[in-house]
Amino acid sequence: MAVTTDLDDPARAARGLPDLGSRALFVVAFALCVVAVWSETSVTGQDEYWLSFRTPLEMLERDSYLTPWLNGEPRLQKPPLLYWLSCLSYAVLGPSPFAARLWGVLAGAGIAVVAARMYRRLFGADGTLAGLVAVTALGVSIESRRAMLDLPMGFLAMWSVLAGMAWASGGRRLGHALLAAALLGLAVLTKGPVAILFAGTAAVAGVLVASRQARSEPGAPRPPRRLGHALLALAVLALVVAPWPWLMALRWPRELDAVLHAEAEARHVAWFRPQSIGPVLGGSLGAIAPWSVAALFALWAAARGTRGGDRFLVAWCAVAVVPFLFIKTFERYLIPMVCPLAVLVARYLECATPRALRNHLTLAVAVLGAPVALAALFVLWFGLGVAGPLATLAAWSLALRTARRDGGARRVALWLGVTTALLLGAVYPSLGLNRLPADLPADLGRHRVAVYHRAQPAMLSIRLGRSVVPIEPGDDVGERLRGFRGYVFVQSEDAEDFRAEAARAGLLVTRAGTFRSFYSRKAWLRFARADATWADWRRAIVSRSLAPLQPGFEYDWVTDE
């Protein structure tokens, strides 16, 4: 695969697709991210359906909007901005997966626009390709479909960096500095101080590159130095961030202190954590997939380049990942790095030789081909759908054909976006994960509902529009269900334990119904029964029936009378 390092003489790779303005790019990105987010069987995970869905539901139930609530207790582990926004969308649209996930979709489309505008500011050229690379990266494609904190935080932090870049290179206007501070404050209110890490490392990288360039080129512009702007920006940041934790410290001092200690311990801070290397590398390259190989080539080519924008992006990526080597790291923490990596990939592809361009585009399409083929064949084999898999395979084939014929990086990126949207929005939902049966009791919405031992069925709370009551083994079930008159959902393997505890508590239990359904076991790709064996899988494949792999549930009518 040929590598081009002449980043000062770009050979445009965007034939066949015109430049898109920010509004048009936002519309395209939104359309790619929004497919099937309204579906209960769309991509999800336990943190979404058990935390992000239920917290604003309990806030609405309690008519308490300053303090997030979960399971009847203050939830202070995370800042409240996304929960406030979800309360707003629940109030306007009604509780639903779409209302909860809308903000993730907007963040996914927004980060595409930020990447495009960042490209334009750094290189003085249209950034459509950078935006398309960002929105087609799997990190954004997946996380934009979930009501999680990482992508909204990343979008706000990257927008803050863009405003900071405008201040540093556009006359150092005070408005840009204040906007950057306000956006960073909102990012902190979304997921905490980690937002400062992404924005702060961008500032450090900018200063390092500018200082080096000033030393090597006496006439080069120096880093901006305006103490007044910096002080005012810090004041705005404090005004945005400080009031909520201060109020929580006044209202819930013991709870907040316990949360802060627990969060500090959960990070497992150490001088160096070799075990974090895998998640850091995997998180960065996995988030930008299927452009991972192009990203590696882009980093290498930019590091050898002479342009300040290239070196800034390389330095930013290098500095940003270092802190994650000293804490316990999950791959999704690196989602914000999609933005600078997408800019690097776009820069590299638009400067690549025709041969290198064709090879990289083909490789990106091939990387996506494996999950497309596997998922499509799975759905077709088990008779779960036809239109979705065939449409996904057709879109992928068009992406491959366009890449091999050198039809332009933007057109290939767009076809990859369509392919991913169909894969996640049509093929995956047809698996039926977390699907609730249509014949649940008609009076379910009029009675109290609880779940025993597991956060399942996952979509029960969002379907009912209120948070279900969790019951754990070992709880005082009699006390927990005092005055209870309603339904308790139990996974079949836990039914005997629940009935025994209910009997000891003097509760009356009557089985009301049973059903089988897949559900996401923490990770959204793990859906078969936890105790499923290879024999179960072989039996399912041979019989072309998923029944041997599906967990069973029952729901009981329970009273304490």
Buried (B, 14 or more C-beta within 10 A) or exposed (E): EEBBBBBEEBBBBBEBBEBBEBEBBBEBBBBBBBBBBBBBBBBBBBBBBBBBBBBBBBBBBEEEBEBBBBEEEBBBBBBBBBBBBBBBBBEEEEBBBBBBBBBBBBBBBBBBBBBBBBBBBBBEBBBBBBBBBBBBBBBBBBBBBBBBBBBBBBBBBBBBBBBBBBBBBEEBEEEBBBBBBBBBBBBBBBBBEBBBBBBBBBBBBBBBBBEBBBEEEEEEEEBBEEEEBEEBBEEBBEEBBEEBBEEBBEEBEEBBEEBBEEEEEEEEEEEEBEEBBEBBEBBBBBBBBBBBBBBBBBBBBBBBBEBBBBBBBBBBBBBBBEBBBBBBBEBBBBBBBBBBBBBBBBBBBBBBBEEBBBBBBBBBBBBBBEBBBEBBEBBBEBEBBEEBBBBBBEBBBBBBEBBEEBBBBBBBBBBBBBBBBBBBBBBBBBBBBBBBEEEBEEEBEEBBBBBBBBBBBBBBBBBBBBBBBBBEEEBEBBEBBEEBEBBBBBBBBBBEEBBEBBEEBEBEBEEBBEBBBBBBBEEBEEBBBEEBEEEBEEBBBEEEEBEBBBBBBBBBBBEBE
